[in-house]
């Protein structure tokens, strides 16, 4: 599978904001829903945004490049604005959990699943088209950390000293996109002091099937001197079944999944984004529909191509 191939456009519907009132949350939970214009029995991807520097990429208004492609490939993509979003920074700077709100981010996804019926009915032309029993979570960067928690990874809460178990059993599979790796002595960069919740990350409890996507040029020196291998830790340190997709030449933006023509995307490549969308969609189709051969076919295409976008390992 080559990064140079981009699928022809398919019609999708995008609706926002759907506003959910959450008891105890300092502001309402706002959500964008993107879905294919046609079809039923649609699979769900809960997409957790990162923390980056832009005002709107870290919100329901970000991640259009991959959300729209996933919807075109048959998924309903649900994107919350987490409390760490820069769109909320001016009102939540002093709120408990600021600035990263690591626990609240995972709780947002659980609440969305609690209200999935209401969410579906709130979106025009979507009622009755979702398969509520086939749900995946995906997350980029800090969103990958959130997704790993929902898949079973645990940390020790730095404020209480208690283990935080935020696993969501209604989630059947996950995709971690440029997610953070191990803590402990690996955290040598200046951001380590600002993210104490990373220090005790334990992937040994992350038992839900997942695809870990890592760029071989994603060198996060502000966190670690491990180099790009750090982002493969959720694969390396978690029990199977897990799959690792290493993208050749990709940096933290994975070609630009967070936004169209975003200035902080250092490896802008729409073809790579399209390839990532197709490969991750194939993985989830096969995971959520046992017996589906989409992932096998995608892997065969990846290895057969003359200009492969990456390589795949499985355990």
C-alpha positions as CSV (number, residue, x, y, z in Angstrom):
1,X,0.0,0.0,0.0
2,X,1.5,3.3,-1.1
3,X,1.1,6.7,0.4
4,X,0.5,8.2,-3.0
5,X,-2.9,6.7,-3.5
6,X,-5.9,8.8,-2.2
7,X,-9.4,7.4,-2.3
8,X,-12.0,9.3,-4.3
9,X,-14.4,11.4,-2.2
10,X,-17.4,9.8,-0.6
11,X,-20.3,11.8,0.9
12,X,-20.3,12.1,4.7
13,X,-22.4,14.0,7.1
14,X,-20.9,16.1,9.9
15,X,-23.0,17.6,12.7
16,X,-21.9,19.7,15.7
17,X,-22.2,20.6,18.4
18,X,-24.3,17.9,20.1
19,X,-24.4,19.2,23.6
20,X,-24.5,16.8,26.5
21,X,-25.0,18.0,30.1
22,X,-22.7,15.9,32.4
23,X,-23.3,16.1,36.2
24,X,-20.2,17.6,37.9
25,X,-18.4,18.6,34.7
26,X,-17.5,22.3,34.8
27,X,-18.9,22.8,31.3
28,X,-21.2,20.9,29.0
29,X,-19.7,18.1,26.9
30,X,-19.7,19.2,23.2
31,X,-19.4,16.6,20.5
32,X,-19.1,16.4,16.7
33,X,-20.5,13.4,14.9
34,X,-19.3,12.5,11.4
35,X,-20.9,9.6,9.5
36,X,-21.3,8.2,6.0
37,X,-24.3,9.6,4.2
38,X,-25.7,6.1,3.7
39,X,-25.6,2.6,5.2
40,X,-26.7,0.9,8.4
41,X,-25.1,-1.2,11.1
42,X,-22.4,1.5,11.2
43,X,-19.4,0.9,13.5
44,X,-18.4,3.6,16.0
45,X,-15.0,5.2,16.6
46,X,-14.6,7.5,19.6
47,X,-11.8,9.8,18.7
48,X,-9.8,11.6,21.4
49,X,-7.9,14.7,20.4
50,X,-4.4,15.7,21.4
51,X,-3.2,18.6,23.4
52,X,-1.2,20.6,20.8
53,X,-0.7,24.4,20.4
54,X,-3.5,25.3,18.0
55,X,-6.7,26.8,19.3
56,X,-9.1,24.4,17.6
57,X,-7.3,21.2,16.6
58,X,-7.6,20.1,20.2
59,X,-11.4,20.2,20.1
60,X,-14.4,18.8,18.1
61,X,-13.3,21.0,15.3
62,X,-10.0,19.2,14.7
63,X,-8.9,15.9,13.0
64,X,-11.1,16.5,9.9
65,X,-8.5,14.8,7.6
66,X,-8.9,11.4,9.3
67,X,-12.4,11.7,10.7
68,X,-13.8,12.4,7.3
69,X,-11.9,9.6,5.7
70,X,-13.0,7.1,8.4
71,X,-16.6,8.2,7.9
72,X,-16.3,7.7,4.1
73,X,-15.0,4.2,5.0
74,X,-18.1,3.3,6.9
75,X,-17.6,4.5,10.5
76,X,-19.5,6.9,12.8
77,X,-16.8,9.1,14.3
78,X,-17.6,10.8,17.6
79,X,-15.3,13.6,18.7
80,X,-15.7,15.3,22.1
81,X,-14.1,18.5,23.1
82,X,-12.1,17.4,26.2
83,X,-11.6,19.9,29.1
84,X,-7.9,20.3,28.1
85,X,-8.9,21.9,24.8
86,X,-7.4,25.3,24.2
87,X,-10.9,26.5,23.3
88,X,-11.7,26.1,27.0
89,X,-8.4,27.2,28.5
90,X,-9.6,30.7,29.4
91,X,-12.4,29.4,31.6
92,X,-10.8,26.3,33.1
93,X,-7.2,27.3,33.7
94,X,-7.7,27.0,37.5
95,X,-10.1,24.1,37.5
96,X,-9.1,20.8,39.3
97,X,-7.2,18.6,36.9
98,X,-5.9,21.5,34.7
99,X,-4.3,21.7,32.3
100,X,-4.4,18.1,31.0
101,X,-7.5,16.7,32.7
102,X,-6.3,13.2,32.2
103,X,-9.1,11.5,34.2
104,X,-11.9,13.6,32.8
105,X,-10.8,12.9,29.2
106,X,-11.4,9.1,29.7
107,X,-14.6,9.8,31.6
108,X,-15.9,11.8,28.6
109,X,-15.8,8.7,26.5
110,X,-17.6,6.6,29.0
111,X,-20.3,9.2,29.3
112,X,-20.7,9.3,25.5
113,X,-21.3,5.5,25.5
114,X,-23.8,6.0,28.3
115,X,-25.7,8.5,26.1
116,X,-25.1,6.9,22.7
117,X,-28.8,6.4,22.0
118,X,-29.5,10.1,22.7
119,X,-26.5,11.1,20.6
120,X,-27.7,9.1,17.7
121,X,-31.2,10.5,17.8
122,X,-29.8,14.1,18.0
123,X,-28.0,13.9,14.7
124,X,-30.3,14.3,11.7
125,X,-30.4,11.3,9.3
126,X,-28.5,9.0,11.7
127,X,-31.2,7.4,13.8
128,X,-31.3,3.7,13.7
129,X,-28.0,3.4,11.6
130,X,-25.5,2.7,14.4
131,X,-24.3,-0.7,15.7
132,X,-24.1,0.0,19.4
133,X,-22.3,-3.2,20.2
134,X,-19.3,-2.6,17.9
135,X,-17.3,0.3,19.3
136,X,-13.6,1.3,19.0
137,X,-11.6,4.1,20.5
138,X,-8.8,6.0,18.8
139,X,-6.6,8.8,20.0
140,X,-3.7,10.9,18.8
141,X,-0.8,11.9,21.1
142,X,-2.4,12.7,24.5
143,X,-5.5,11.2,23.0
144,X,-3.5,8.0,22.6
145,X,-2.9,8.0,26.3
146,X,-6.6,8.5,26.9
147,X,-7.4,5.6,24.5
148,X,-4.8,3.4,26.3
149,X,-6.6,3.9,29.6
150,X,-9.9,3.0,28.1
151,X,-8.3,-0.1,26.7
152,X,-7.0,-1.2,30.1
153,X,-3.7,0.6,30.8
154,X,-3.4,1.9,34.3
155,X,-1.5,4.6,36.2
156,X,-1.1,5.7,39.8
157,X,-2.9,8.9,40.4
158,X,-0.2,11.4,41.3
159,X,-2.6,13.3,43.6
160,X,-4.0,10.4,45.6
161,X,-1.5,7.6,45.2
162,X,-4.3,5.3,44.2
163,X,-4.4,3.2,41.0
164,X,-6.6,4.6,38.3
165,X,-8.6,1.9,36.4
166,X,-10.6,3.6,33.7
167,X,-11.0,0.6,31.4
168,X,-14.3,0.7,29.3
169,X,-15.6,-2.9,28.6
170,X,-18.0,-1.6,26.0
171,X,-15.0,-0.8,23.7
172,X,-14.0,-3.7,21.6
173,X,-10.8,-2.5,20.0
174,X,-8.5,0.6,19.8
175,X,-6.1,2.5,17.6
176,X,-3.3,4.4,19.3
177,X,-1.8,7.2,17.0
178,X,1.6,8.5,18.1
179,X,0.7,7.7,21.7
180,X,3.0,8.2,24.7
181,X,5.1,5.3,25.8
182,X,6.5,4.2,29.2
183,X,7.2,6.4,32.2
184,X,9.7,6.0,34.9
185,X,13.3,6.5,34.0
186,X,12.4,6.9,30.3
187,X,10.9,10.3,31.0
188,X,14.0,12.6,30.7
189,X,12.6,15.6,28.9
190,X,11.4,18.9,30.3
191,X,7.7,17.9,29.9
192,X,8.2,15.0,32.3
193,X,7.7,17.3,35.3
194,X,4.5,18.7,33.8
195,X,2.9,15.3,33.2
196,X,3.4,13.3,36.4
197,X,0.5,11.0,35.4
198,X,2.8,9.6,32.6
199,X,5.4,8.3,35.1
200,X,3.5,5.2,36.3
201,X,1.9,4.1,33.0
202,X,1.4,0.3,33.1
203,X,0.6,-1.3,29.8
204,X,0.6,-4.8,31.2
205,X,-3.1,-4.5,31.9
206,X,-4.0,-3.2,28.5
207,X,-5.6,-6.4,27.3
208,X,-8.2,-5.0,24.7
209,X,-7.0,-5.6,21.1
210,X,-5.3,-2.6,19.6
211,X,-3.4,-1.3,16.7
212,X,-0.4,1.0,17.7
213,X,0.6,3.4,14.9
214,X,4.0,5.0,15.3
215,X,6.2,7.1,13.0
216,X,9.8,6.1,12.7
217,X,10.8,9.8,12.7
218,X,8.6,10.7,15.7
219,X,11.4,11.7,18.2
220,X,9.7,13.3,21.2
221,X,12.7,14.8,22.9
222,X,10.6,17.0,25.2
223,X,9.5,13.7,26.9
224,X,12.3,11.2,26.4
225,X,15.6,10.4,24.8
226,X,14.4,6.9,23.7
227,X,13.7,8.2,20.3
228,X,10.8,7.0,18.1
229,X,10.8,3.6,19.8
230,X,9.0,5.3,22.8
231,X,5.8,5.5,20.8
232,X,5.9,1.7,20.1
233,X,5.8,1.0,23.9
234,X,2.0,0.4,24.0
235,X,2.7,-2.5,21.6
236,X,6.0,-3.7,23.1
237,X,4.8,-3.6,26.7
238,X,1.2,-4.6,26.4
239,X,-0.1,-8.2,26.2
240,X,-1.5,-9.5,22.9
241,X,-3.4,-9.4,20.8
242,X,-1.7,-6.2,19.6
243,X,-0.4,-5.0,16.2
244,X,2.2,-2.3,15.5
245,X,2.1,-0.3,12.3
246,X,5.4,1.6,11.9
247,X,5.1,4.4,9.3
248,X,8.2,5.2,7.3
249,X,9.3,8.9,7.5
250,X,6.3,9.9,9.6
251,X,6.7,12.4,12.5
252,X,4.3,13.2,15.2
253,X,1.6,14.5,12.9
254,X,1.5,11.2,11.0
255,X,1.2,13.2,7.7
256,X,-1.3,15.7,9.1
257,X,-4.2,13.8,10.7
258,X,-5.0,16.6,13.2
259,X,-6.0,19.3,10.7
260,X,-5.9,20.4,7.1
261,X,-2.7,22.3,6.3
262,X,-1.9,22.8,10.0
263,X,1.3,24.8,10.5
264,X,2.6,22.4,13.3
265,X,2.4,19.4,11.0
266,X,6.1,18.9,10.2
267,X,5.4,16.0,7.8
268,X,2.5,17.2,5.8
269,X,1.5,14.4,3.4
270,X,-2.2,13.9,2.4
271,X,-1.4,10.6,0.8
272,X,0.0,9.3,4.1
273,X,-3.1,10.4,6.0
274,X,-5.2,8.5,3.4
275,X,-3.1,5.4,3.8
276,X,-3.3,5.6,7.6
277,X,-7.1,6.0,7.4
278,X,-7.4,3.0,5.1
279,X,-5.1,0.7,7.2
280,X,-6.7,1.6,10.5
281,X,-10.2,1.3,9.1
282,X,-9.3,-2.2,7.7
283,X,-7.9,-3.2,11.1
284,X,-11.1,-2.1,12.9
285,X,-13.4,-3.7,10.4
286,X,-11.7,-7.0,10.9
287,X,-11.5,-6.7,14.7
288,X,-15.1,-5.6,15.0
289,X,-16.4,-8.2,12.5
290,X,-14.6,-11.5,13.2
291,X,-13.9,-13.3,9.9
292,X,-13.7,-10.0,7.9
293,X,-10.6,-10.1,5.7
294,X,-10.1,-6.4,5.3
295,X,-7.0,-6.3,7.5
296,X,-5.4,-9.3,5.8
297,X,-6.0,-7.8,2.4
298,X,-4.6,-4.4,3.5
299,X,-1.4,-6.1,4.9
300,X,-0.9,-8.0,1.7
301,X,-1.2,-4.8,-0.3
302,X,1.2,-3.1,2.1
303,X,3.9,-5.8,1.6
304,X,3.3,-6.2,-2.1
305,X,3.7,-2.5,-3.0
306,X,6.8,-1.0,-4.5
307,X,6.7,2.0,-2.2
308,X,5.2,0.8,1.1
309,X,4.0,3.3,3.6
310,X,5.2,1.2,6.6
311,X,5.6,-2.3,8.1
312,X,3.4,-4.4,10.4
313,X,4.2,-6.6,13.4
314,X,1.7,-8.6,15.3
315,X,1.6,-10.5,18.6
